Amino acid sequence: MENSRRKFLKQGLLGMLAVGASSLPFQSVIAENPSNPSKKRKKKINAQRVVLLSLDGICVEGFRKARTPHLDSLLVQGTLSLETRVVMPSVTLPNWTSHLTGSGPELHGVVDNGWEINKFKLPAIETDADGYYPSVFEVLKEHKPDLKTAFYYNWANLIYPYNKKYLDEISFLENDAYVPNIEKAFSFIKNNRNSPSLVFLYSVHTDHTGHKHKWMSPEYIRSIEEADVEIGKFLEKMKSEGLTEDTHFLFLTDHGGINYGHGGVSEDEMIVPWGITGPGIKGGMTMQEPNNTVNTAAVILHLFGVEKPLCWTGEVPESLFK
C-alpha cells in the first residue's frame, strides 16, 4: 500500500510538470531555437549563487519510484527533464567531467574512471598552464575573481580533472559519508552570502548501493530517499537564512544503471533526470528540448552572465528561461 502511495505521489508531481509543459505553445519552443534569427535574446540573470545537488547513479525509474518529497517540491518550482542523455561511456568520471566542463570525453579526454593529470589515454584538445581542461570553476574565476567556489565529494577520483587552485573550499569524506559535507556547504554559503558562489555538493553512496545491492533494489531506492531527507534539511536551513529566493539549484546525476552496474548504452544507463530551479527559470515545466550532460556547465555560465569557451560544445537550452 505504501509503495502504491509513493508511486501515486511521484506520478502526481510528474503529471503537474507535464501539464505545465503542455501549456507551452509549440510555436514558442520553435521561436526559442538558437538557429531562429527572430529569437529574442534572453535577459541576463546575474545569478547570486548556484548549488549543484549531485547524486551519483540515479536512473529515471529509480527517481520515479523513490519517495523524494523535498526534491519534488523544489523541482516543481522549476523545469525537470526525465530524458537527459549522458555521454559515453556511461561511467562516473567522464560524465561528471562533462557536466562541469561543458564538453564530452572526446574533447576533455577523461574517457574512464582512471584519469589522472599525468595518466590518460587521450589528451584534451585544450589545457591551461597546469594541464587541465577548462572547467566551469576556472572559467568563472577568470571572469569573476570575487566569485566563491566549493567542491564537496566522497569519491576520491572525482576531483582529479579539475585545477584545485580555482576552488576556494574542498572537502573529501571517506566511506561514502556525505552528511557532514552538506553541513559544510551550508556554512560556506551562509558565510559567503554576499558574494556570488558556485557550490558542487555530491555523494556517491547511491551509486555504490546500486553496485552492491542492484539498481532498483529496495536498498537502492532507500539510498535515494535517505539523500532526499538530508537535502530537505539543507533546503530548510537555506530557507531559514533567507538564502533560497536568490539561489539557483540544479539536480544532477551522471548515469543510471542496470542490474549491478553501468557503462553500456541501454536507456536505463544513458537517460537520467536533470532539473533546475531559481530566478528566471520557468516553473512547473517538463523539459521538451533535447538535453545532455554537457549542457550543464554552459547553463551555469549563462546564469552568471559569462560566455562559454570556444572549446566547449555544451549549449544553453533556451526553453528553460522565462
C-alpha positions in Angstrom: 0.0 0.0 0.0 2.8 2.4 0.9 4.7 1.7 -2.3 1.5 2.4 -4.3 1.0 5.7 -2.4 4.6 6.7 -3.2 4.1 5.9 -6.8 0.9 7.9 -6.9 2.5 10.9 -5.3 5.5 10.9 -7.7 3.3 10.4 -10.7 1.2 13.3 -9.4 4.3 15.5 -9.4 5.3 14.4 -12.9 1.8 14.9 -14.0 1.8 18.5 -12.8 5.0 19.1 -14.7 3.6 17.5 -17.8 0.5 19.8 -17.6 2.8 22.8 -17.4 4.8 21.6 -20.4 1.6 21.1 -22.4 0.6 24.7 -21.8 3.7 25.9 -23.6 2.7 26.5 -27.3 4.7 24.6 -29.8 5.5 27.8 -31.7 7.2 29.2 -28.6 9.6 26.3 -28.5 10.4 26.8 -32.2 10.9 30.5 -31.6 13.4 29.8 -28.9 15.6 27.7 -31.2 19.0 29.4 -31.3 19.1 29.0 -35.1 15.9 31.1 -35.5 17.1 34.7 -36.3 13.8 36.1 -34.9 14.6 34.7 -31.5 15.0 37.5 -28.9 18.0 37.2 -26.6 17.2 36.3 -23.0 17.7 38.9 -20.4 20.8 38.4 -18.3 20.0 36.7 -15.0 23.1 37.7 -13.0 22.8 34.8 -10.5 23.9 35.3 -6.9 24.6 31.6 -6.3 24.3 28.2 -7.9 24.1 25.0 -5.9 24.6 21.7 -7.7 22.7 18.9 -5.8 24.5 15.9 -7.3 23.8 12.3 -6.7 25.7 9.5 -8.4 23.9 6.8 -10.4 20.3 7.9 -10.4 18.2 6.2 -13.1 14.9 7.7 -14.2 12.9 4.7 -12.9 14.6 4.9 -9.5 13.8 8.6 -9.3 10.2 7.9 -10.2 9.8 5.2 -7.6 11.7 6.7 -4.7 9.8 8.9 -2.3 11.6 12.2 -2.6 9.2 14.9 -1.3 11.9 17.5 -0.8 13.4 17.2 -4.3 9.9 17.0 -5.7 8.8 20.3 -4.0 12.0 22.0 -5.2 11.8 20.9 -8.8 8.1 21.6 -9.3 9.1 25.2 -9.0 11.4 24.9 -12.0 12.0 22.7 -15.0 12.6 19.0 -14.9 13.9 16.7 -17.7 13.4 13.0 -17.5 15.1 12.4 -20.9 18.6 13.9 -20.4 21.3 11.9 -22.2 24.6 11.2 -20.6 27.9 11.0 -22.5 29.5 7.7 -23.4 30.8 5.7 -21.7 28.1 5.8 -19.1 30.5 5.8 -16.2 31.2 8.2 -13.4 34.3 10.3 -14.1 33.7 11.0 -17.8 30.2 12.2 -17.1 30.8 14.4 -14.1 33.7 15.9 -16.0 31.3 16.6 -18.9 28.8 18.2 -16.5 31.5 20.6 -15.2 33.5 21.3 -18.4 30.7 21.7 -21.0 32.3 19.1 -23.2 32.4 15.4 -24.0 35.2 12.9 -23.4 36.4 13.3 -27.0 37.3 16.9 -26.0 38.3 16.9 -22.3 40.0 13.5 -22.6 38.5 11.9 -19.5 37.4 8.6 -21.1 37.3 6.3 -18.0 37.5 6.4 -14.2 41.2 6.0 -14.1 42.1 9.5 -15.5 44.8 11.5 -13.7 46.7 14.6 -14.7 49.7 12.6 -15.9 47.9 9.3 -16.7 45.5 9.4 -19.6 44.7 7.7 -22.9 43.5 10.8 -24.9 44.9 14.3 -24.5 42.5 17.1 -24.1 42.1 19.4 -27.0 43.0 22.4 -24.8 44.6 22.8 -21.4 45.5 25.6 -19.0 49.1 26.1 -17.9 48.8 23.3 -15.4 47.5 20.8 -17.9 43.8 20.9 -17.0 40.9 21.2 -19.5 39.0 24.4 -18.6 36.3 23.7 -16.0 33.3 25.8 -15.1 35.1 26.8 -11.9 38.2 28.0 -13.8 36.2 30.0 -16.4 34.1 31.7 -13.7 37.1 32.6 -11.6 38.8 34.1 -14.6 35.8 36.3 -15.4 34.5 36.9 -11.9 37.5 36.8 -9.4 35.2 37.6 -6.5 33.1 34.6 -7.1 33.4 31.8 -4.5 33.7 28.1 -5.4 33.3 25.0 -3.3 33.6 21.2 -4.1 32.3 18.6 -1.7 32.7 15.0 -2.6 33.1 11.4 -1.2 34.7 9.5 -4.2 38.4 10.1 -4.3 38.9 10.2 -8.1 36.2 12.8 -8.7 38.4 15.8 -8.0 41.2 14.7 -10.4 40.1 16.5 -13.6 39.8 20.0 -12.0 42.5 22.5 -11.2 42.2 22.9 -7.5 43.6 26.5 -7.5 40.2 27.6 -8.8 38.3 26.1 -5.8 38.0 28.1 -2.6 36.9 25.2 -0.4 37.4 21.4 -0.9 36.1 18.7 1.4 36.5 15.0 0.9 34.8 12.3 3.1 35.7 8.7 3.1 33.5 5.6 3.4 30.5 7.2 1.5 29.9 9.7 4.2 28.1 12.8 2.9 26.0 14.5 5.7 29.0 16.5 7.1 29.6 17.9 3.6 26.1 19.1 3.4 26.6 20.9 6.7 29.9 22.4 5.4 28.2 23.5 2.2 25.5 25.3 4.2 28.1 27.1 6.3 30.1 28.1 3.2 27.0 29.5 1.5 26.0 31.4 4.7 29.5 32.8 5.2 29.7 34.0 1.6 26.1 35.1 1.2 27.1 38.5 -0.1 29.4 37.1 -2.8 28.4 35.2 -5.9 29.1 31.5 -5.5 29.1 28.1 -7.1 28.8 25.0 -4.9 29.2 21.4 -6.1 27.6 19.1 -3.5 28.0 15.4 -4.3 27.5 11.9 -3.0 28.4 8.6 -4.5 26.6 6.4 -1.9 23.6 6.0 -4.2 25.8 4.5 -6.9 27.6 2.3 -4.5 24.4 0.9 -3.2 23.3 0.0 -6.7 26.6 -1.8 -7.3 26.2 -3.7 -4.0 22.5 -4.5 -4.0 21.4 -3.9 -7.6 19.7 -1.0 -9.3 16.0 -0.7 -8.4 16.6 -2.9 -5.3 14.9 -1.8 -2.1 18.3 -0.8 -0.8 19.0 1.4 -3.8 15.6 3.1 -3.6 16.2 3.7 0.1 19.5 5.3 -0.6 17.8 7.9 -2.8 15.2 8.5 -0.1 17.8 9.0 2.6 19.6 11.5 0.5 16.3 13.4 -0.1 15.9 13.6 3.7 19.3 15.3 4.1 18.6 17.5 1.1 15.4 18.6 2.8 17.2 19.6 5.9 19.7 21.6 3.9 16.9 23.4 2.0 15.2 24.2 5.2 18.3 25.7 6.6 18.8 27.7 3.4 15.2 29.0 3.7 15.6 29.9 7.4 18.6 32.1 6.4 16.7 33.7 3.5 19.1 32.1 1.0 16.7 30.2 -1.2 15.0 33.0 -3.1 18.2 34.2 -4.9 19.7 30.7 -5.4 19.6 28.5 -8.5 19.5 24.8 -7.7 20.4 22.1 -10.3 19.7 18.5 -9.6 22.3 16.4 -11.4 23.4 12.8 -11.9 25.9 11.1 -14.1 24.3 7.9 -15.3 21.7 5.3 -14.5 22.3 1.6 -14.0 21.0 -1.9 -14.8 21.4 -5.0 -12.6 24.7 -4.4 -10.7 26.4 -1.9 -13.0 26.5 0.6 -15.8 28.7 1.6 -18.6 26.6 0.4 -21.5 24.2 2.1 -23.8 20.8 0.9 -22.5 18.2 3.6 -21.8 18.4 2.7 -18.1 22.1 3.7 -18.2 22.1 6.5 -20.7 18.9 8.5 -19.8 18.7 10.4 -16.5 16.8 13.1 -14.6 18.1 16.7 -14.7 16.4 19.7 -13.1 16.9 23.4 -12.5 15.0 26.0 -10.5 15.6 29.6 -9.5 15.1 33.2 -10.6 14.3 33.5 -14.3 13.6 29.7 -14.7 10.2 28.6 -15.9 8.2 26.8 -13.2 6.1 23.7 -13.4 7.7 22.6 -16.6 8.8 19.3 -18.2 11.7 20.0 -20.5 10.9 19.3 -24.1 14.2 20.3 -25.7 16.8 17.6 -26.1 19.3 17.8 -23.3 22.7 16.3 -22.5 25.0 16.4 -19.5 27.5 18.6 -21.5 24.9 21.4 -21.3 25.2 21.8 -17.5 28.3 24.0 -17.4 27.0 26.2 -20.3 23.8 26.8 -18.3 25.8 27.7 -15.2 27.9 30.2 -17.1 24.7 31.7 -18.7 23.3 32.2 -15.2 26.3 34.2 -14.2 26.4 36.1 -17.5 29.7 34.6 -18.7 30.4 33.5 -22.2 31.4 29.9 -22.7 34.9 29.0 -24.0 35.2 28.2 -27.7 36.4 24.7 -27.0 33.2 23.8 -25.1 30.3 22.1 -27.1 27.6 22.4 -24.5 24.6 24.6 -25.3 22.1 26.6 -23.2 18.6 25.2 -23.7 16.6 28.4 -24.2 13.3 27.0 -23.2 14.4 26.8 -19.6 14.1 30.6 -19.2 11.1 32.9 -18.8 
